Amino acid sequence: MPASTRVHKVQKQIHKKKGSKISALHANSRDSQRLQRASARDDKLSRQTVLKNKLNQPYIHRISYILSALPAEATILSIPQTQDVLATYLCRHDAELESEKTSRRPGRPASSREAQLKKIRDSEEKEYNSGFWIPDLGDADNVAKFRNWGGTWGGLSVLKFVRITTDGKRLDSSFPPGGKS
């Protein structure tokens, strides 16, 4: 339900009960408290939605990159081909990181952008060592579904996922990514 609809439902119920005197509510009345609770619930749900979208964004960027790097004629990718795509994905910030290093004067600390890029690279390399979460590109049906993906988080639920490690192991995974997936 959209955010405005949740509060609007409570306002509508109070309006039916009170008539057109909704602005004449006592500060601590039951109806006033219902409106406050609905508004607080609405704010909480909005904050949670924003936080969830922020946490999901790196996965969406990753999967979008893999989709754009997928060869047009390929119906499936072998594990070495998948590892090549992942290697290009992991190196995507190297040019910017190098330019940040060269623009810095000797003896100066790293810029915040440089530190952020290093942190991203290190966490992705760590994940790749233990198993990088991506759509299963070894299954033709899954690749066909992946090509039709609309770019949304919810659209990923129809895909099968695997974890690919640096030594070439393919481990089945699930959606959404979690600790044991």
N, C-alpha and C positions, 0 to 999 in steps of 0.2 A: 504494500500500500504506500502511495506517496506520502511524504511527510505532512503536507498540509491537510490531507484527508483524515489523518488520525485525530488531529485537534478539531477539525471541522465536524467530525461525527459527534464529538462530545458537545460542541457548541450547538449543533443542530438539536440534540436531545434536550439540552437546557432551554433552548429557544422554544421548543414545543411545549415544555412544561411551564415556563414563565411568561410566554408571550413575547412581546417586543421589548421587555424590560431587562434584557441580558446585561446591559451596562450598569444596571442598578443593583448589582449583587453586593452583599455584605462581604467584607474582606475575608472573614473566616467562615463563611457559609459552606455547606457541603458542596454546592454547585461550584463555588469558587475554588475549593480544594480539588474537585474533579478536573477543572480546567488546568490547574497548576500541575496536577499529576500527569495529565495528558501531554502538556507542554514539555514537562521534564522527560517523559518517556520518549517523546518525539526527538528531543535534543540528544538523548542517550543513543537512540537508534541511528541518528544521523552521524554522530561521532564514531560509532562502531562501523558503519558502512564506509566512512572515509578511511578509517584505519585498515579495514580489511582490503579495500581497493589498493591502498598504499603497499600493503604486504604482498599482494598478488601481482603488482605491476612488474617486478623483475622477471617473474615466470612468464608473463605475457610477452615481454620484450624478447626473452630468450626464444620462445616458441615462434614468434614472428620472424626473428632472424633465421631460425632453422628453416622455416617455410620459404623465405626468400632465397636461401642458399640451396634449396632442394632443386636438383636438375629437372628441367621440364619434361624430359623424356623418361626419367626413371620411375619405375613402378615400385621398386623396393631398393633399399640401400643395404649393402653388407656392413658388417661391423667396422672393417677398415675405412670404408667410405664415410660411415657415420663419424668415426673418429677424426677424419680429415675435416668434416664440417665443424665438429666441436673444437678442433684446433684453431680454425679461423675465427670461431666465435670467441674463444678465450684470448685471442690476440687483438681483438677489435680496439682496445684502448691503448695499445702499445705506442702508436705514433703520438697520441696526445700526451701520454706519460713521458715520452722522450722529449717532446717539446717543452714540457713543464720543467724537466730536469735541466735542459740547456738554457732556458731563460732565467733560471735561478743563479744568483751570484754565488761564487765559491764560499763555503763556510756558513751559508745561510740555511735555516731549517726549511724543510719541505713545505710547499704551500698547502692550503687545506684541500684544494682540488687534487693535487698530487697524492696526498695522503688518502683521500677518498678513493682514487683510482687504484692505488696499491691495495687498499682494503678489499675492494671489489674483486680484484684479480686474485688475491690470496684466498679469499673465501671460495671463489669459483674453482680454483685449482684444488683446494682441499676437498670440495664436493666431487670433483672429477676423479680424484684418487679413490674415494669411497663409493662413487656411483653417481653419475650426472643424470638428473631426471629430465627425460625427453620423451616425446611420443615414439611409439614403436614404429620405426621406419623399415623394419624387416617383414612387415605384414602388408600385402598389397591392398586389402580392404581398408586397413587403418590409414595407409598413405592416401587413398582416395578420399576418405572422410577428412583427413588432415588438409588436403588441398581445398576442400569446401568449407573449412573452418571460417567463421565470421569475424574472428579477432576478439571475441569476448571470453571472459573467464567461464561463464556458464556453458559456452559452446564446447569447452574442452571435455566435458563429462562423457561424451560419446566416444572418445578416443581411448585406446589402450596405451599405457605408458610403461617404459622400462628405465632401468638405470644402467648406464654404460660406464665401465671403469677404464682406467688408463691401460690396464693389462688386457683389455679386450673381453672382459666378462660381461654378459648380458643378464641382468637380474630383472625379473618381473616386478612391476611396481603398481601403484594405484593412484587414482585421482581423488582428492587433492593430495599434493605431496605432504608427507608427514614424517615423523621420526622413524617409523617402522616400514614405510612404503618404499 
